Amino acid sequence: MVATTLLKLAEDWFYYNTNENKSLKIENQQIQTKLSALRAQINPHFLFNSLNVIYAMAIAKQNDITTAIVELSDILRYVIYDSNTESVSLKEELELIKNYISFQKHRGHSENKIHLEVDIEDENYSIYPLLLLPLIENAYKYGFSGKDASETIWMDFLQKGDEFRFQIKNMVHNNHEIEHKKYSGFGLNNLENNLKLVYPSKHKFEIHRTEETFEVILSIQK
């Protein structure tokens, strides 16, 4: 009787764990599918606009077209291939952002000001890939009107211990437009969905508006 009972308990335990593992695998696959879908939506218009920039530079026979092509290829390689993983280092994300900022100069933002502050303890600190790019894209989109060279974007990277904090602030040249669109689109929607999936209880996402500036603060715990 004891042997039979133990055998039955073992069978039940095996059955329970097998089904639980299947459920976890299915849940994980569903999450990965959602994340892949979100990643695939990252502003495809950036590619088309960038190719138009390269085309215009080629027609004008600008000397820095080679540099622009290299910068764009580095950005695309990272977005398409290097970021196809569960995590990347802050060093890799910073390289992407610096390439993005540099390439934007070819798109007519050479006179605009970018203040980039970096205070990182561990450059190998890992985060989910492409969390920051949508915020920077939106800052460029809404913060630079193309009419005022004094317009500025401020970016701060702070990492200490288990916490990473990214703060970005841009000047507002059309507050009504930003309020109407709620500073949204695929970029921020994707970001918020990613945060809920990857850092469900380990993140803070704050938005601060004034008449003159728009600021986003993102904090995540490892």
C-alpha positions as CSV (number, residue, x, y, z in Angstrom):
1,M,0.0,0.0,0.0
2,V,2.9,2.4,0.9
3,A,4.7,1.6,-2.3
4,T,1.5,2.1,-4.4
5,T,0.8,5.4,-2.6
6,L,4.3,6.6,-3.3
7,L,4.1,5.6,-6.9
8,K,0.8,7.4,-7.3
9,L,2.3,10.5,-5.7
10,A,5.3,10.3,-8.0
11,E,3.0,10.0,-11.0
12,D,0.9,13.0,-9.9
13,W,4.0,15.1,-9.2
14,F,5.5,14.3,-12.6
15,Y,2.2,15.0,-14.3
16,Y,1.8,18.3,-12.5
17,N,5.3,19.5,-13.2
18,T,5.1,18.5,-16.8
19,N,1.9,20.4,-17.3
20,E,3.2,23.4,-15.3
21,N,6.4,23.4,-17.5
22,K,4.3,23.3,-20.6
23,S,2.2,26.2,-19.4
24,L,5.3,28.2,-18.5
25,K,6.8,27.5,-22.0
26,I,3.6,28.6,-23.7
27,E,3.4,31.8,-21.6
28,N,7.1,32.5,-22.4
29,Q,6.5,32.0,-26.1
30,Q,3.5,34.3,-26.0
31,I,5.6,37.0,-24.3
32,Q,8.4,36.6,-26.8
33,T,6.0,36.8,-29.7
34,K,4.6,40.1,-28.3
35,L,8.1,41.5,-27.8
36,S,9.1,40.5,-31.3
37,A,6.0,42.2,-32.7
38,L,6.7,45.3,-30.7
39,R,10.3,45.4,-31.8
40,A,9.3,45.0,-35.5
41,Q,7.1,48.1,-35.2
42,I,10.0,50.5,-34.3
43,N,9.6,53.4,-36.7
44,P,10.1,52.0,-40.2
45,H,9.7,55.6,-41.5
46,F,13.2,56.3,-40.0
47,L,14.7,54.0,-42.6
48,F,12.8,55.6,-45.5
49,N,13.7,59.2,-44.3
50,S,17.3,58.2,-43.8
51,L,17.6,56.8,-47.3
52,N,16.1,60.0,-48.6
53,V,18.8,61.9,-46.7
54,I,21.5,59.7,-48.3
55,Y,20.0,60.2,-51.7
56,A,20.0,64.0,-51.3
57,M,23.6,63.9,-50.1
58,A,24.6,61.9,-53.1
59,I,22.9,64.3,-55.5
60,A,24.6,67.2,-53.8
61,K,27.9,65.3,-53.8
62,Q,28.6,66.1,-50.2
63,N,31.9,64.9,-48.8
64,D,30.5,63.4,-45.6
65,I,28.2,61.0,-47.4
66,T,30.5,58.1,-46.6
67,T,30.4,58.9,-42.9
68,A,26.6,59.1,-43.1
69,I,26.3,55.7,-44.8
70,V,28.6,54.0,-42.2
71,E,26.5,55.6,-39.3
72,L,23.2,54.5,-40.9
73,S,24.5,50.9,-41.5
74,D,25.7,50.7,-37.8
75,I,22.2,51.8,-36.6
76,L,20.4,49.4,-38.9
77,R,22.7,46.5,-38.0
78,Y,22.1,47.0,-34.3
79,V,18.3,47.4,-34.7
80,I,17.9,44.4,-37.0
81,Y,20.5,42.0,-35.8
82,D,22.4,43.0,-32.6
83,S,19.3,43.8,-30.6
84,N,17.6,40.4,-31.4
85,T,18.4,39.2,-27.9
86,E,17.0,39.3,-24.4
87,S,19.4,41.9,-23.2
88,V,22.2,44.3,-24.3
89,S,24.8,46.2,-22.4
90,L,24.5,49.9,-21.7
91,K,27.7,50.3,-23.7
92,E,26.0,48.9,-26.8
93,E,22.9,51.1,-26.2
94,L,25.1,54.2,-25.8
95,E,26.9,53.4,-29.1
96,L,23.6,53.2,-30.9
97,I,22.4,56.5,-29.5
98,K,25.7,58.3,-30.3
99,N,25.4,57.0,-33.9
100,Y,21.8,58.1,-34.0
101,I,22.7,61.6,-32.8
102,S,25.6,61.8,-35.3
103,F,23.4,60.7,-38.2
104,Q,20.7,63.2,-37.3
105,K,23.2,66.0,-38.1
106,H,22.9,65.0,-41.7
107,R,19.2,65.5,-41.5
108,G,19.4,69.2,-40.8
109,H,20.0,69.1,-37.1
110,S,23.7,70.0,-37.1
111,E,23.0,73.4,-35.5
112,N,20.7,72.1,-32.8
113,K,22.2,71.3,-29.3
114,I,22.4,67.9,-27.7
115,H,23.6,67.8,-24.0
116,L,24.5,64.2,-23.3
117,E,25.6,63.3,-19.7
118,V,26.8,59.8,-18.8
119,D,27.4,58.6,-15.3
120,I,27.7,54.8,-15.4
121,E,29.3,52.5,-12.9
122,D,29.1,49.4,-15.0
123,E,29.0,49.7,-18.8
124,N,28.1,46.0,-19.0
125,Y,24.9,46.5,-17.0
126,S,22.2,44.8,-19.1
127,I,18.9,46.1,-20.2
128,Y,16.2,45.1,-22.7
129,P,17.3,46.3,-26.2
130,L,15.9,49.4,-27.9
131,L,14.2,50.8,-24.8
132,L,15.6,54.3,-25.2
133,L,15.6,54.9,-28.9
134,P,11.8,55.7,-29.1
135,L,12.2,58.4,-26.5
136,I,15.1,60.0,-28.4
137,E,13.1,59.7,-31.7
138,N,10.2,61.6,-30.1
139,A,12.5,64.2,-28.7
140,Y,13.8,64.9,-32.1
141,K,10.4,64.8,-33.7
142,Y,8.7,67.2,-31.3
143,G,11.7,69.2,-29.9
144,F,13.3,70.5,-33.1
145,S,11.1,72.7,-35.3
146,G,13.9,73.3,-37.8
147,K,13.5,77.1,-37.3
148,D,15.5,77.7,-34.2
149,A,19.1,76.6,-33.8
150,S,19.0,77.2,-30.0
151,E,16.5,74.4,-29.4
152,T,18.1,71.8,-27.1
153,I,17.6,68.2,-26.0
154,W,19.1,67.1,-22.7
155,M,19.9,63.4,-22.0
156,D,21.1,61.9,-18.8
157,F,22.3,58.3,-18.3
158,L,22.7,57.3,-14.6
159,Q,23.5,53.7,-13.5
160,K,24.4,52.8,-10.0
161,G,24.2,49.3,-8.4
162,D,21.0,47.6,-9.6
163,E,19.3,50.7,-10.9
164,F,19.4,52.5,-14.2
165,R,17.9,55.8,-14.9
166,F,17.4,57.6,-18.2
167,Q,16.1,61.2,-18.3
168,I,15.4,63.1,-21.5
169,K,14.0,66.6,-21.9
170,N,13.3,68.7,-25.0
171,M,12.0,72.1,-25.7
172,V,8.5,72.5,-26.9
173,H,7.8,74.4,-30.1
174,N,4.2,73.5,-30.5
175,N,2.6,72.5,-27.2
176,H,-0.8,72.2,-28.6
177,E,0.4,69.5,-31.1
178,I,2.1,67.5,-28.3
179,E,-0.9,67.8,-26.0
180,H,-3.3,66.7,-28.8
181,K,-1.2,63.7,-29.8
182,K,-0.3,63.0,-26.2
183,Y,3.3,62.6,-27.3
184,S,2.4,59.1,-28.5
185,G,2.6,57.0,-31.6
186,F,4.2,53.6,-32.0
187,G,7.3,54.7,-30.2
188,L,6.0,55.4,-26.7
189,N,3.2,52.8,-26.9
190,N,5.8,50.2,-27.8
191,L,8.0,51.3,-24.9
192,E,5.2,51.1,-22.4
193,N,4.1,47.7,-23.6
194,N,7.7,46.5,-23.4
195,L,8.1,47.7,-19.9
196,K,5.0,46.0,-18.7
197,L,6.2,42.7,-20.2
198,V,9.9,42.8,-19.3
199,Y,9.9,44.9,-16.1
200,P,6.3,44.4,-14.7
201,S,7.1,45.6,-11.2
202,K,10.6,46.8,-11.7
203,H,10.2,50.1,-13.5
204,K,8.9,53.7,-13.3
205,F,7.9,55.7,-16.3
206,E,7.2,59.4,-15.6
207,I,6.2,62.2,-18.0
208,H,6.5,65.9,-17.0
209,R,5.0,68.6,-19.2
210,T,5.4,72.4,-18.9
211,E,4.6,75.1,-21.5
212,E,8.3,75.1,-22.5
213,T,9.6,71.6,-22.0
214,F,8.6,67.9,-22.2
215,E,10.5,65.5,-20.0
216,V,10.5,61.7,-19.6
217,I,12.2,59.8,-16.8
218,L,12.6,56.0,-17.0
219,S,14.0,54.0,-14.1
220,I,14.5,50.3,-14.1
221,Q,15.7,47.7,-11.6
222,K,17.9,44.9,-12.7
